[in-house]
């Protein structure tokens, strides 16, 4: 079988598995649904691994080809096509591996749920949609995958559709992403208009020509066409990758089952925006203004949304705000043209974030779906495998030396410090402060959940036990790359030119090249990590969490009371939810009420519709009085009319 046929099978297998589990779930049963979908993803992972082996070890040249052309409109080829290079191969392996772990884990987490077959159908479809997105060789297919992951996330966030909170959460995700997607549509339309193509390579080839063009926006202000295109495209990424202020849907996505929280946050929907900007690096390199905008947005997201995680008590929401912060770090890397570093952190983050979410789900299973950390404590004695893997994921998250997150996060910080892009100074402060914040909320979660005195009631404590093997095995398998993947991949991905065929960086912006002379191998880099300011900032957060949440829990209450205003700001999430719900949604409803009352009811109904009818009635009542039925009245009227007619003739002469 040819390599192209194997590549085509990789997304097709999850699509077939989804169709079988979704359309024939009753016939195949619960066991049949999970077997067919797991085997489909396992096959997709095997094929993706084969493609990666060919790309990374056998130097498979870049494949850019059309699978199917379904329309040609005004010289635009609307087609399904694949672009297989190092970036695609890396994303295919990450997506399918994490998805496979989530599928296996779901057997244990959802075993009593009446929507068992439906859930497996959805997550298989999610995998298909993400693969189509990362394998695309044109903007049209990118948009198809983009909207497909949005649709499936809507279905999965609201999977428990009988819960009002779940319905509101999936509607919120849908509406916020529609706002971001509007920017994406404008960007793709501008690409088609100015570059005359939707094919990536054709667009990239014409980008330097378009970079000299300008367009008038907002009056006489002249904007670079490339800046407008890139900012519009990035607004789409802000929605999908939950960058401030389009981040509000992501914490609420916790209303869905925990397996889908892991899949959304680790390897599918939220990584789509980061991947897209990296894929379109030849365009973004033409606009320093757009890159500075990306840098500032990422910096704000990394620091200020991470702070909200400190005051969260729901274990899944702590991990969710951690995702927001880490996505901010990736966006910061994109903003300083360190695209390969952003993808590197995307990869390492996928493993340890999936591990933390699935670990949180393991705790939730043991506590009969309790998620409040204030009702936990001491679980490490009852759930040793979950506790150990949670520790490993947490150390990777805070960037402890030699763990995977250390290599990727530290490279982001070093790249920002080496950049001279506008906004890099603010970004440096933000990502450095974010290190303390990340360590604080991460170890707060660890201590409140697994250590210290138990705060569980007696019934919950008596039933607390380690999760079954279908839950713990994925945790162990995810813990391995969470610890080691950074060590083995930092050199080839960042300094070995592995991603050179997929990412374009102008020499003046190549901060990774500036860092290459400092890098002497992963072991030396890890050792050096123990003496850097970043390490001691992380330890500051760990020490603070250890003192407060292990030895002096009253300090947290005292700080909350004394700085209640700050706690209130964080607890209210900076007022974004209120702004959107009361300001935008509430304002729209108020405007609709005004239009309904005044414009529709009074102007349209009363004045135009009923008013015209009333006017006709009144005119008819007046003219009806002229119809008396007396002949002498009509004769008199005719005489008056004749006199008036003769008078007009005389007057006109």
ZALOPA-129073 format. One line per 3 residues: number of its first residue (from 1); for each residue x, y, z of C-alpha. Coordinates in Angstrom, 1 decimal, decimal comma. Last residue first. Example, Ala and Ser with C-alpha at 12.3 -4.5 7.8 and 13.67 -1.06 7.14 Angstrom:
2
2) 13,7:-1,1:7,1 ~ 12,3:-4,5:7,8
This chain:
653
653) -55,6:81,2:-20,9 ~ -55,0:79,0:-17,8 ~ -57,4:81,0:-15,7
650) -60,2:80,6:-18,3 ~ -59,7:76,9:-18,6 ~ -59,6:76,6:-14,8
647) -62,8:78,5:-14,5 ~ -64,5:76,2:-17,0 ~ -63,5:73,1:-14,9
644) -64,6:74,7:-11,6 ~ -68,0:75,6:-13,2 ~ -68,4:72,0:-14,5
641) -67,5:70,6:-11,1 ~ -70,0:72,8:-9,3 ~ -72,7:71,9:-11,8
638) -71,9:68,1:-11,4 ~ -72,1:68,4:-7,6 ~ -75,5:70,1:-7,9
635) -76,7:67,4:-10,2 ~ -75,4:64,7:-7,7 ~ -77,2:66,4:-4,8
632) -80,4:66,8:-6,9 ~ -80,4:63,1:-7,6 ~ -80,4:62,1:-3,9
629) -78,7:58,8:-3,0 ~ -76,5:60,4:-0,3 ~ -73,0:59,1:-1,4
626) -70,9:62,1:-0,3 ~ -71,1:60,9:3,3 ~ -69,2:57,7:2,2
623) -66,3:59,9:1,2 ~ -65,6:60,8:4,8 ~ -66,1:57,3:6,2
620) -63,9:55,9:3,5 ~ -61,2:58,4:4,3 ~ -61,4:57,4:8,0
617) -61,2:53,7:7,2 ~ -58,3:54,1:4,8 ~ -56,5:56,1:7,4
614) -57,2:53,4:10,0 ~ -55,8:50,7:7,7 ~ -52,7:52,7:7,1
611) -52,3:53,3:10,8 ~ -52,8:49,6:11,6 ~ -49,9:48,6:9,4
608) -47,7:51,6:9,4 ~ -48,5:53,4:12,7 ~ -49,7:50,7:15,1
605) -47,9:47,6:13,8 ~ -44,7:49,1:12,3 ~ -44,1:52,1:14,5
602) -45,7:51,1:17,8 ~ -45,3:47,3:18,0 ~ -42,2:46,8:15,8
599) -40,2:50,0:16,4 ~ -41,2:50,9:19,9 ~ -41,9:47,7:21,9
596) -39,9:45,2:19,8 ~ -37,1:47,5:19,1 ~ -36,8:48,5:22,7
593) -37,0:44,8:23,8 ~ -34,4:43,8:21,2 ~ -32,1:46,6:22,5
590) -32,5:45,3:26,0 ~ -31,8:41,8:24,9 ~ -28,7:42,9:23,0
587) -27,5:44,9:26,1 ~ -28,0:41,8:28,3 ~ -26,0:39,7:25,9
584) -23,3:42,3:25,4 ~ -23,2:44,0:28,8 ~ -25,0:41,7:31,2
581) -23,7:38,4:30,0 ~ -20,5:39,5:28,2 ~ -19,5:42,1:30,8
578) -20,6:39,9:33,7 ~ -18,5:37,0:32,3 ~ -15,5:39,3:31,8
575) -15,7:40,7:35,3 ~ -12,1:40,2:36,1 ~ -12,8:36,5:36,7
572) -15,3:37,3:39,5 ~ -13,2:35,2:41,9 ~ -10,1:37,0:40,7
569) -11,6:40,5:41,4 ~ -13,1:39,3:44,6 ~ -9,8:37,9:45,8
566) -8,2:41,3:45,1 ~ -11,0:43,1:47,0 ~ -10,8:40,6:49,9
563) -7,2:41,4:50,5 ~ -7,4:41,2:54,3 ~ -10,0:38,5:54,4
560) -8,5:36,3:51,7 ~ -5,0:36,8:53,2 ~ -6,4:35,7:56,6
557) -8,2:32,7:55,2 ~ -5,1:31,6:53,3 ~ -3,0:32,0:56,4
554) -5,4:29,7:58,3 ~ -4,0:26,7:56,3 ~ -0,7:27,0:58,2
551) 1,3:23,8:57,7 ~ 0,3:22,1:54,5 ~ -1,7:24,6:52,5
548) 0,0:27,8:53,5 ~ 3,6:26,7:54,0 ~ 3,7:24,3:51,0
545) 1,9:26,7:48,7 ~ 4,4:29,5:49,5 ~ 7,3:27,1:49,1
542) 6,1:25,9:45,7 ~ 5,5:29,4:44,5 ~ 9,0:30,5:45,6
539) 10,4:27,3:44,1 ~ 9,1:28,3:40,7 ~ 10,7:31,7:41,1
536) 13,9:30,0:42,1 ~ 13,8:27,9:39,0 ~ 13,2:30,9:36,7
533) 16,0:32,8:38,3 ~ 18,4:30,1:36,9 ~ 20,6:27,9:39,0
530) 18,7:24,6:38,9 ~ 18,0:25,0:35,2 ~ 21,8:24,7:34,4
527) 21,5:21,0:35,2 ~ 18,7:20,6:32,7 ~ 20,5:22,5:30,0
524) 23,6:20,4:30,6 ~ 21,5:17,2:30,2 ~ 19,6:18,5:27,2
521) 22,7:19,4:25,2 ~ 25,1:22,4:25,0 ~ 22,6:25,2:24,2
518) 23,9:28,7:24,6 ~ 25,0:28,9:20,9 ~ 21,5:27,9:19,8
515) 19,8:30,7:21,7 ~ 20,4:33,3:18,9 ~ 19,1:30,8:16,3
512) 15,9:30,4:18,4 ~ 15,5:34,2:18,3 ~ 15,2:34,1:14,5
509) 13,5:37,5:13,8 ~ 16,3:39,1:11,7 ~ 16,8:35,8:9,8
506) 13,2:35,7:8,7 ~ 11,4:32,6:10,1 ~ 9,5:30,1:8,0
503) 8,2:26,9:9,6 ~ 7,4:23,6:7,8 ~ 10,6:22,5:6,2
500) 12,7:23,8:9,0 ~ 10,8:21,7:11,6 ~ 13,6:19,1:12,0
497) 16,4:21,8:11,8 ~ 18,4:20,2:14,6 ~ 18,2:23,2:17,0
494) 14,6:23,4:18,1 ~ 13,0:20,1:17,2 ~ 16,1:17,9:17,1
491) 17,6:19,3:20,3 ~ 14,5:19,6:22,4 ~ 13,2:16,1:21,5
488) 14,8:13,6:23,9 ~ 14,8:15,7:27,1 ~ 11,3:17,1:26,4
485) 9,7:13,7:26,0 ~ 11,0:12,3:29,3 ~ 8,7:13,3:32,3
482) 5,4:14,0:30,6 ~ 6,3:11,4:28,0 ~ 6,2:8,7:30,8
479) 3,3:10,1:32,7 ~ 0,9:9,7:29,8 ~ 1,5:5,9:29,8
476) 1,0:5,8:33,6 ~ -2,2:7,8:33,5 ~ -3,5:5,7:30,6
473) -2,9:2,6:32,7 ~ -4,6:4,1:35,8 ~ -8,1:4,6:34,2
470) -8,5:1,3:32,4 ~ -6,8:-0,3:35,4 ~ -9,5:0,6:37,8
467) -9,3:3,7:40,1 ~ -7,7:3,6:43,5 ~ -10,0:3,7:46,5
464) -12,3:6,0:48,4 ~ -15,4:4,2:49,7 ~ -14,8:4,6:53,4
461) -13,7:8,2:52,9 ~ -16,8:9,2:51,0 ~ -19,1:7,8:53,8
458) -17,0:9,3:56,5 ~ -17,0:12,8:55,1 ~ -13,9:13,9:53,3
455) -11,8:16,7:54,8 ~ -8,7:14,5:55,1 ~ -5,7:16,0:56,8
452) -2,7:17,0:54,6 ~ -2,0:15,5:51,2 ~ -3,7:14,4:48,0
449) -6,3:16,9:47,0 ~ -5,5:20,1:49,0 ~ -1,8:19,5:48,7
446) -1,8:18,8:44,9 ~ -4,2:21,7:44,0 ~ -2,2:24,2:46,1
443) 0,9:22,8:44,4 ~ -0,4:23,7:41,0 ~ -1,9:27,0:42,1
440) 1,4:28,3:43,5 ~ 3,7:26,8:40,9 ~ 1,8:28,4:38,0
437) 1,7:31,8:39,8 ~ 5,4:31,8:40,4 ~ 6,2:30,9:36,8
434) 3,6:33,5:35,6 ~ 5,7:36,2:37,1 ~ 8,5:35,3:34,7
431) 6,1:35,0:31,8 ~ 4,5:38,5:32,5 ~ 7,8:40,3:33,1
428) 9,3:39,0:29,9 ~ 6,1:39,8:28,0 ~ 6,2:43,4:29,2
425) 9,8:43,8:27,9 ~ 8,9:41,9:24,6 ~ 6,2:44,4:23,8
422) 7,8:45,7:20,6 ~ 10,1:42,9:19,3 ~ 13,7:42,9:20,5
419) 13,7:39,2:21,3 ~ 16,3:37,4:23,5 ~ 14,3:37,7:26,7
416) 11,2:36,3:24,8 ~ 13,2:33,3:23,5 ~ 14,7:32,6:27,0
413) 11,2:32,5:28,5 ~ 9,9:30,3:25,7 ~ 12,9:28,0:26,0
410) 12,2:27,7:29,8 ~ 8,7:26,6:29,1 ~ 9,7:23,9:26,6
407) 12,6:22,3:28,5 ~ 11,0:22,6:31,9 ~ 7,6:21,2:30,7
404) 9,3:17,9:29,8 ~ 10,8:17,3:33,2 ~ 14,6:17,6:33,5
401) 14,4:20,7:35,6 ~ 11,0:21,5:37,2 ~ 8,9:23,4:34,7
398) 5,8:24,1:36,8 ~ 3,7:21,8:34,5 ~ 6,2:19,0:34,4
395) 6,4:18,9:38,2 ~ 2,6:18,8:38,2 ~ 2,3:16,0:35,8
392) 4,8:13,9:37,8 ~ 2,9:14,7:41,0 ~ -0,4:13,8:39,4
389) 1,2:10,5:38,3 ~ 2,2:9,8:41,9 ~ -1,2:10,7:43,3
386) -3,2:8,7:40,8 ~ -1,0:5,6:41,4 ~ -1,2:6,1:45,2
383) -5,0:6,5:45,5 ~ -6,0:5,8:49,1 ~ -3,0:7,2:51,0
380) -2,6:10,0:48,4 ~ -6,2:11,0:49,0 ~ -5,2:12,9:52,2
377) -7,4:15,9:51,4 ~ -10,8:16,2:49,7 ~ -13,9:18,3:50,5
374) -12,2:21,6:50,1 ~ -11,0:20,3:46,7 ~ -14,5:20,6:45,3
371) -15,0:18,1:42,5 ~ -17,3:15,4:43,9 ~ -18,3:12,9:41,2
368) -18,5:9,9:43,5 ~ -15,3:10,6:45,3 ~ -13,2:7,8:43,6
365) -14,5:8,8:40,2 ~ -13,7:12,5:40,8 ~ -10,2:11,6:41,8
362) -9,7:9,6:38,6 ~ -11,1:12,5:36,7 ~ -8,5:14,8:38,2
359) -5,8:12,3:37,1 ~ -7,4:12,4:33,6 ~ -7,1:16,2:33,6
356) -3,5:16,1:35,0 ~ -2,3:13,5:32,5 ~ -3,9:15,3:29,6
353) -2,1:18,4:30,7 ~ 1,2:16,5:31,0 ~ 1,0:15,0:27,6
350) -0,4:17,9:25,5 ~ 1,9:20,4:27,3 ~ 4,9:18,6:25,9
347) 3,6:18,9:22,4 ~ 2,3:22,4:22,6 ~ 5,5:23,5:24,3
344) 7,5:22,2:21,3 ~ 5,0:23,8:18,9 ~ 5,5:27,2:20,6
341) 9,3:26,6:20,5 ~ 9,1:25,9:16,8 ~ 7,2:29,1:16,2
338) 9,7:31,3:18,0 ~ 8,7:34,3:16,0 ~ 8,5:36,5:19,1
335) 4,7:36,5:19,0 ~ 4,5:32,8:18,4 ~ 6,4:32,2:21,7
332) 4,0:34,5:23,5 ~ 1,1:32,5:22,1 ~ 2,6:29,3:23,5
329) 2,9:31,0:26,9 ~ -0,7:32,1:26,7 ~ -1,7:28,6:25,9
326) 0,0:27,7:29,2 ~ -2,1:30,3:31,1 ~ -5,4:29,1:29,6
323) -4,5:25,5:30,3 ~ -3,7:26,3:33,9 ~ -7,1:28,0:34,1
320) -8,6:24,6:33,1 ~ -6,4:22,7:35,6 ~ -7,8:24,8:38,4
317) -11,3:24,4:36,9 ~ -11,0:20,6:37,1 ~ -10,2:20,7:40,8
314) -13,1:23,0:41,6 ~ -11,9:25,3:44,4 ~ -10,6:28,1:42,2
311) -8,8:31,1:43,9 ~ -5,3:30,4:42,6 ~ -6,5:29,5:39,1
308) -7,6:33,1:38,6 ~ -3,9:34,2:38,6 ~ -3,3:32,1:35,5
305) -5,7:34,2:33,6 ~ -3,6:37,3:34,4 ~ -0,2:35,9:33,7
302) -0,3:33,8:30,5 ~ -3,4:35,6:29,0 ~ -1,9:39,0:29,3
299) 1,4:37,8:27,8 ~ -0,4:36,0:24,9 ~ -2,4:39,1:24,0
296) 0,8:41,2:24,1 ~ 2,8:38,9:21,9 ~ 0,0:38,4:19,4
293) -0,3:42,2:18,9 ~ 3,5:42,4:18,5 ~ 3,3:39,6:15,9
290) 0,5:41,5:14,0 ~ 2,7:44,7:14,0 ~ 5,7:42,8:12,8
287) 3,8:41,7:9,7 ~ 5,5:39,7:6,9 ~ 6,6:37,0:9,3
284) 2,9:36,3:10,0 ~ 2,4:35,2:6,4 ~ 5,3:32,7:6,2
281) 4,4:31,5:9,7 ~ 1,0:30,2:8,5 ~ 1,6:26,7:9,9
278) 2,8:28,2:13,2 ~ -0,3:30,5:13,4 ~ -2,6:27,5:12,6
275) -0,9:25,2:15,2 ~ -1,4:27,7:18,0 ~ -5,1:28,2:17,0
272) -5,8:24,4:16,8 ~ -4,2:23,7:20,2 ~ -7,4:24,7:21,9
269) -9,5:22,2:19,9 ~ -7,5:19,1:19,9 ~ -4,5:17,8:21,9
266) -4,5:18,8:25,5 ~ -7,4:21,0:26,5 ~ -10,1:19,6:24,3
263) -9,0:15,9:24,8 ~ -8,6:16,3:28,6 ~ -12,0:18,1:29,0
260) -13,4:15,4:26,8 ~ -12,3:12,7:29,2 ~ -13,7:14,7:32,2
257) -17,3:14,7:31,1 ~ -18,6:18,1:29,9 ~ -19,3:20,9:32,4
254) -15,6:21,6:32,4 ~ -16,2:23,6:29,2 ~ -17,1:26,5:31,5
251) -13,4:27,1:32,0 ~ -12,9:27,3:28,2 ~ -15,8:29,5:27,2
248) -14,5:32,7:28,8 ~ -11,2:32,9:26,8 ~ -12,2:35,3:24,1
245) -10,7:38,3:26,0 ~ -8,1:36,9:26,4 ~ -6,9:33,9:24,4
242) -9,0:30,8:24,3 ~ -7,1:28,8:21,7 ~ -10,2:28,5:19,5
239) -11,3:32,1:19,9 ~ -7,9:33,7:19,9 ~ -7,0:31,6:16,9
236) -9,9:33,2:14,9 ~ -8,7:36,6:16,1 ~ -5,3:35,5:14,8
233) -6,6:35,1:11,2 ~ -8,0:38,6:11,3 ~ -4,8:40,0:12,8
230) -2,8:38,2:10,0 ~ -5,0:39,5:7,2 ~ -5,1:43,1:8,4
227) -1,3:43,1:9,0 ~ -0,8:41,6:5,5 ~ -2,9:44,4:3,9
224) -0,8:47,0:5,7 ~ -3,1:49,6:7,1 ~ -3,8:53,2:6,0
221) -6,0:55,3:8,3 ~ -8,2:57,7:6,2 ~ -11,5:56,6:7,7
218) -11,6:53,4:9,7 ~ -9,7:51,3:7,2 ~ -7,7:52,2:4,1
215) -5,8:49,4:2,5 ~ -2,1:48,9:2,0 ~ 0,0:46,7:-0,3
212) 3,7:46,0:0,1 ~ 3,1:42,8:2,0 ~ 1,1:41,5:-0,9
209) 4,2:40,9:-3,0 ~ 6,0:39,1:-0,1 ~ 2,9:36,9:0,5
206) 2,7:35,5:-3,1 ~ 4,8:32,4:-2,5 ~ 3,1:31,7:0,8
203) -0,4:31,9:-0,9 ~ 0,7:29,4:-3,6 ~ 2,1:27,1:-1,0
200) -1,0:27,2:1,3 ~ -3,6:26,7:-1,5 ~ -6,5:29,2:-1,1
197) -5,6:31,2:-4,2 ~ -6,0:34,7:-5,7 ~ -3,6:36,4:-3,3
194) -5,5:39,6:-2,5 ~ -9,1:38,3:-2,6 ~ -8,5:34,7:-1,4
191) -6,3:35,9:1,4 ~ -8,8:38,6:2,3 ~ -11,6:36,0:2,4
188) -9,5:33,7:4,6 ~ -8,9:36,6:7,0 ~ -12,5:37,7:7,1
185) -13,5:34,1:7,8 ~ -11,0:33,8:10,6 ~ -12,3:37,0:12,2
182) -15,8:35,7:12,1 ~ -14,4:32,5:13,6 ~ -13,5:34,4:16,8
179) -17,0:35,7:17,3 ~ -18,5:32,3:16,4 ~ -16,1:30,8:19,0
176) -17,7:32,9:21,7 ~ -21,2:31,8:20,6 ~ -20,5:28,1:20,5
173) -18,5:28,0:23,8 ~ -21,3:29,9:25,5 ~ -23,9:27,6:24,1
170) -21,9:24,6:25,3 ~ -21,7:26,1:28,8 ~ -25,3:27,1:29,0
167) -26,4:23,5:28,1 ~ -24,0:22,1:30,6 ~ -25,3:24,4:33,4
164) -28,9:23,4:32,6 ~ -28,0:19,7:33,1 ~ -30,3:17,5:30,9
161) -27,8:18,0:28,0 ~ -25,1:15,9:29,7 ~ -23,1:16,0:26,5
158) -23,2:19,8:26,4 ~ -19,4:20,1:26,4 ~ -19,3:17,2:24,0
155) -21,8:18,4:21,4 ~ -20,3:21,9:21,3 ~ -16,8:20,4:21,2
152) -18,0:18,4:18,2 ~ -19,1:21,5:16,4 ~ -16,0:23,5:17,1
149) -13,8:20,6:16,0 ~ -15,8:20,5:12,7 ~ -15,5:24,3:12,3
146) -11,7:24,3:12,3 ~ -11,5:21,1:10,3 ~ -13,6:22,6:7,5
143) -11,8:26,0:7,8 ~ -8,4:24,2:7,4 ~ -9,9:22,4:4,4
140) -10,8:25,7:2,8 ~ -7,4:27,3:3,8 ~ -5,4:24,7:1,9
137) -2,9:21,9:2,5 ~ -4,8:20,4:5,4 ~ -3,2:17,6:7,6
134) -3,6:19,6:10,9 ~ -7,3:20,3:10,3 ~ -8,3:16,9:8,9
131) -6,6:15,3:11,9 ~ -8,6:17,5:14,3 ~ -11,9:16,6:12,7
128) -11,1:12,9:12,7 ~ -10,1:13,0:16,4 ~ -13,3:14,8:17,3
125) -15,4:12,2:15,3 ~ -13,9:9,5:17,5 ~ -14,7:11,5:20,6
122) -18,3:11,9:19,4 ~ -18,9:8,3:18,6 ~ -17,4:7,2:21,9
119) -19,8:9,6:23,7 ~ -22,8:8,3:21,8 ~ -22,0:4,7:22,7
116) -21,9:5,5:26,4 ~ -24,9:7,9:26,5 ~ -26,6:5,9:29,4
113) -23,5:6,5:31,6 ~ -22,5:3,7:33,9 ~ -19,1:2,9:32,2
110) -18,3:6,6:31,5 ~ -15,0:6,9:33,5 ~ -13,7:3,4:33,2
107) -14,3:2,9:29,4 ~ -13,4:6,6:28,9 ~ -9,8:5,9:30,0
104) -9,2:3,8:26,9 ~ -10,6:6,5:24,6 ~ -8,6:9,3:26,4
101) -5,4:7,3:26,0 ~ -6,1:6,9:22,3 ~ -6,9:10,6:21,9
98) -3,6:11,5:23,5 ~ -1,8:9,2:21,1 ~ -3,8:10,3:18,0
95) -3,4:14,0:18,5 ~ 0,3:13,9:19,4 ~ 1,2:11,6:16,5
92) -0,7:13,6:14,0 ~ 0,7:16,9:15,3 ~ 4,3:15,7:14,9
89) 3,6:14,4:11,4 ~ 2,0:17,7:10,3 ~ 4,9:19,8:11,6
86) 7,4:17,5:9,9 ~ 5,7:17,6:6,6 ~ 2,6:16,1:5,1
83) 0,3:18,6:3,3 ~ -3,0:16,9:2,4 ~ -5,7:18,0:0,0
80) -9,5:18,2:-0,1 ~ -10,5:20,6:-2,8 ~ -12,1:23,9:-3,8
77) -9,9:25,0:-6,6 ~ -10,4:28,7:-7,3 ~ -10,1:29,6:-10,9
74) -13,5:31,3:-10,8 ~ -15,1:28,4:-9,0 ~ -13,7:24,9:-9,4
71) -15,5:22,3:-7,3 ~ -15,1:18,9:-5,6 ~ -11,4:18,3:-6,1
68) -10,3:15,2:-4,2 ~ -7,0:14,0:-2,7 ~ -4,8:16,9:-3,8
65) -1,1:16,8:-3,0 ~ 1,6:18,3:-0,9 ~ 4,1:15,7:0,3
62) 7,3:17,1:1,9 ~ 10,2:14,7:1,4 ~ 10,5:11,6:3,6
59) 13,8:11,9:5,4 ~ 13,8:8,3:6,7 ~ 14,1:9,1:10,4
56) 11,9:12,2:10,9 ~ 9,4:11,9:8,0 ~ 9,2:8,2:7,5
53) 9,0:7,6:11,3 ~ 6,4:10,3:11,6 ~ 4,3:8,6:8,8
50) 4,6:5,3:10,6 ~ 3,6:6,9:13,9 ~ 0,6:8,4:12,2
47) -0,4:5,0:10,8 ~ -0,1:3,4:14,3 ~ -2,0:6,2:15,9
44) -4,8:5,9:13,2 ~ -5,0:2,2:13,9 ~ -5,2:2,8:17,6
41) -7,9:5,4:16,9 ~ -10,0:2,9:14,9 ~ -9,3:0,1:17,4
38) -10,5:2,4:20,2 ~ -13,7:3,3:18,2 ~ -14,6:-0,3:17,3
35) -13,9:-1,6:20,8 ~ -15,7:1,1:22,6 ~ -18,9:0,8:20,6
32) -18,8:-3,0:20,5 ~ -18,6:-3,1:24,3 ~ -21,6:-0,8:24,7
29) -23,7:-2,6:22,1 ~ -23,0:-3,2:18,4 ~ -26,7:-3,0:17,3
26) -27,7:-0,2:19,6 ~ -24,7:1,9:18,7 ~ -25,3:1,4:14,9
23) -25,4:5,1:13,8 ~ -23,0:6,6:16,4 ~ -20,7:3,7:17,1
20) -20,4:2,7:13,4 ~ -20,2:6,3:12,2 ~ -17,6:7,3:14,8
17) -15,5:4,3:14,0 ~ -15,7:5,1:10,3 ~ -14,6:8,7:10,9
14) -11,8:7,5:13,3 ~ -10,5:5,2:10,5 ~ -10,7:7,9:7,7
11) -8,3:10,3:9,4 ~ -5,3:7,9:9,3 ~ -6,5:6,0:6,2
8) -5,6:8,8:3,9 ~ -2,0:8,7:5,1 ~ -1,8:5,0:4,5
5) -3,1:5,5:0,9 ~ -0,5:8,3:0,3 ~ 2,3:6,1:1,6
2) 1,4:3,4:-0,9 ~ 0,0:0,0:0,0
